[in-house]
């Protein structure tokens, strides 16, 4: 209790609100997050020039993959996966986040991507044999968790070819490596969508999101406290 001076000896007190254990825990996590983020930023400044420096793997590397995984967000990523399956370079394609938020609908998938890929003679048959997807993910972290759920259902997975845009690749690899530790991941970058003006701003923004993802995967409780992973709050969907 603090005693504040007043007129004629008046006494006034200020009572500090009680802080619950959960409140204290959130304060500790917030402080730790800020510290880690600052450290990651200082350490990673030199990496900014090369964080998206990915190249398409060799044909031998692609054939080493047991399946390819696409993180939705740009149609070109799906195109690349379908072309790899169609050519026989990979036996199976999994698309995470196939939902309206990504501009995709399962019921329209074949017609939508047949138009975009006229060289694939029978996309319907290709999808039936070799393409699977998840419909719940709306973010990179959710993509990674959804892919882990798919992998657990399949039980036996070898190396995975990760298909996403070049700027997004570092963040996607970080998230998926966290969900599939020790699992071989082969990055397969596709060109980023063109931007008007200088490309520096979208690169810088993506780099900051990459750094933030590094912090989040090292503090799993952040997912619980701020609800980053709501579609999977109860684990993998049935």
C-alpha positions in Angstrom: 0.0 0.0 0.0 1.3 3.4 -0.9 0.5 6.5 1.3 0.1 9.6 -0.8 0.4 13.1 0.7 -2.7 15.2 0.9 -4.2 18.1 2.7 -4.7 18.0 6.5 -3.0 14.6 6.8 -5.4 12.9 4.5 -4.4 9.4 3.6 -5.0 7.8 0.2 -3.9 4.4 -0.8 -3.3 2.7 -4.1 -3.7 -1.1 -4.3 -1.9 -2.9 -7.0 -4.0 -5.5 -8.8 -3.2 -9.1 -8.1 -1.5 -11.0 -10.9 -2.6 -14.5 -11.6 -0.1 -17.2 -12.5 -1.4 -17.2 -16.1 -0.9 -13.4 -16.2 2.7 -13.8 -14.9 3.4 -16.6 -17.3 2.2 -14.5 -20.2 4.4 -11.6 -19.1 7.4 -14.0 -18.9 6.7 -15.4 -22.4 6.2 -11.9 -23.8 9.5 -10.7 -22.4 11.3 -13.9 -23.6 9.8 -13.5 -27.0 11.0 -9.9 -27.3 14.5 -10.9 -26.2 14.6 -13.8 -28.7 13.2 -11.7 -31.5 15.8 -8.9 -30.9 18.6 -11.5 -30.8 17.4 -13.2 -33.9 17.2 -9.8 -35.7 20.7 -8.9 -34.7 22.1 -12.2 -35.6 20.1 -12.4 -38.8 20.8 -9.0 -40.3 23.6 -10.5 -42.4 21.3 -13.2 -43.6 18.8 -10.9 -45.1 20.6 -10.8 -48.5 20.5 -14.6 -48.8 17.4 -15.9 -46.8 15.5 -16.5 -50.0 18.4 -17.8 -52.0 16.9 -21.2 -53.0 17.4 -23.0 -56.3 15.4 -25.8 -58.0 16.9 -29.1 -57.0 18.4 -31.5 -59.5 16.3 -34.2 -61.1 18.1 -36.8 -58.9 17.2 -34.9 -55.7 13.5 -34.6 -56.8 13.3 -38.3 -57.5 14.6 -39.0 -53.9 11.3 -37.6 -52.5 8.6 -40.0 -51.6 6.0 -37.2 -52.0 5.7 -33.5 -52.6 4.0 -31.0 -50.3 2.5 -27.7 -51.4 1.7 -24.9 -49.0 -1.2 -23.1 -50.6 -1.0 -19.3 -51.1 -0.2 -19.0 -54.8 -1.6 -21.0 -57.7 1.8 -21.4 -59.3 2.9 -23.6 -56.4 0.0 -26.0 -57.1 0.9 -25.9 -60.8 4.4 -26.9 -60.1 3.3 -29.9 -58.0 0.8 -31.1 -60.6 3.5 -30.9 -63.3 5.9 -32.9 -61.2 3.3 -35.6 -60.6 2.2 -35.6 -64.3 5.8 -36.1 -65.4 6.4 -39.0 -63.1 9.1 -37.1 -61.2 7.2 -37.7 -57.9 4.6 -40.3 -57.1 2.3 -38.3 -54.8 1.3 -34.7 -54.1 -0.2 -33.3 -50.9 -1.7 -29.8 -50.9 -2.1 -28.1 -47.5 -4.7 -25.4 -47.1 -6.9 -26.1 -50.1 -9.8 -23.9 -49.1 -11.6 -20.7 -50.2 -9.3 -18.5 -48.1 -6.6 -19.5 -50.6 -8.9 -19.1 -53.6 -9.3 -22.9 -53.9 -12.3 -25.2 -53.7 -12.2 -29.0 -53.8 -15.3 -29.1 -56.0 -13.7 -26.8 -58.6 -10.2 -28.0 -58.3 -10.0 -30.1 -61.5 -11.7 -27.5 -63.7 -9.7 -24.7 -62.2 -6.3 -26.3 -62.8 -7.1 -28.0 -66.1 -7.4 -24.6 -67.6 -4.0 -23.6 -66.0 -2.3 -26.8 -67.1 -3.6 -27.7 -70.6 -0.7 -30.1 -71.2 -2.1 -32.5 -68.5 -4.5 -34.5 -70.6 -6.6 -36.1 -67.8 -6.3 -34.1 -64.6 -9.3 -35.9 -63.1 -7.5 -39.2 -63.2 -4.3 -37.7 -62.0 -6.0 -36.2 -59.0 -7.8 -39.5 -58.2 -4.6 -41.5 -58.2 -1.9 -39.2 -57.0 -3.2 -35.9 -55.3 -4.4 -35.5 -51.8 -5.1 -32.4 -49.7 -6.1 -30.8 -46.4 -8.7 -28.1 -46.1 -8.1 -26.6 -42.7 -4.9 -24.6 -42.8 -4.9 -20.8 -43.2 -1.3 -20.0 -42.3 2.2 -21.3 -42.6 2.3 -22.7 -39.1 -1.1 -24.4 -39.7 0.2 -25.7 -43.1 3.0 -27.4 -41.2 0.8 -28.9 -38.6 -1.7 -30.1 -41.2 1.1 -31.7 -43.1 2.3 -33.5 -40.0 -1.2 -34.9 -39.5 -1.2 -36.2 -43.0 2.2 -37.7 -42.6 1.1 -39.5 -39.4 -1.9 -41.0 -41.1 0.3 -42.3 -43.9 2.7 -43.7 -41.3 5.7 -44.3 -43.7 7.1 -41.2 -45.4 10.5 -40.8 -46.9 12.0 -37.4 -48.0 9.5 -34.7 -48.8 9.8 -32.2 -51.5 8.5 -28.8 -50.2 7.0 -26.6 -52.9 6.3 -23.0 -52.1 7.4 -19.6 -53.4 11.1 -18.6 -53.1 10.5 -15.8 -50.5 8.2 -18.0 -48.4 10.5 -21.0 -48.4 12.7 -20.2 -45.4 9.6 -19.7 -43.2 7.9 -22.8 -44.5 11.0 -24.9 -43.9 11.3 -23.6 -40.4 7.7 -24.4 -39.6 7.7 -27.9 -41.2 11.0 -28.9 -39.7 9.6 -28.1 -36.3 6.6 -30.4 -36.9 8.7 -33.1 -38.6 12.0 -33.0 -36.7 14.7 -35.1 -38.3 12.7 -35.6 -41.5 14.4 -35.0 -44.8 13.0 -31.9 -46.6 14.0 -30.9 -50.1 13.1 -27.2 -51.0 11.6 -26.7 -54.4 11.1 -23.0 -54.9 8.8 -21.5 -57.5 9.0 -17.8 -58.6 7.4 -15.2 -56.4 4.4 -13.3 -57.8 5.4 -10.1 -59.5 5.1 -6.9 -57.3 4.7 -3.3 -58.3 7.5 -1.0 -57.3 10.6 -2.1 -55.4 10.8 -5.8 -54.3 12.7 -4.7 -51.1 9.5 -4.1 -49.1 7.9 -7.5 -49.6 11.3 -9.2 -49.0 11.8 -7.3 -45.8 8.3 -8.1 -44.6 8.7 -11.8 -45.4 12.1 -11.8 -43.6 10.5 -10.4 -40.5 7.8 -13.1 -40.6 10.6 -15.7 -41.0 12.3 -14.4 -37.9 9.0 -14.3 -36.0 8.4 -18.0 -37.0 11.8 -18.9 -35.6 10.8 -17.4 -32.3 7.3 -19.0 -32.2 8.6 -22.5 -32.9 11.0 -22.2 -29.9 8.2 -21.1 -27.6 5.3 -23.5 -28.3 3.1 -21.9 -25.5 2.7 -18.9 -27.8 0.3 -21.0 -29.9 -1.9 -21.6 -26.9 -1.9 -18.1 -25.5 -2.5 -16.2 -28.7 -4.5 -18.8 -30.7 -2.2 -19.1 -33.7 -3.4 -22.7 -34.4 -7.2 -22.6 -33.8 -8.2 -25.2 -36.4 -5.9 -27.7 -34.7 -6.4 -26.8 -31.1 -7.7 -30.3 -30.3 -5.0 -32.0 -32.4 -5.3 -33.6 -35.9 -8.8 -33.6 -37.4 -10.3 -37.1 -37.9 
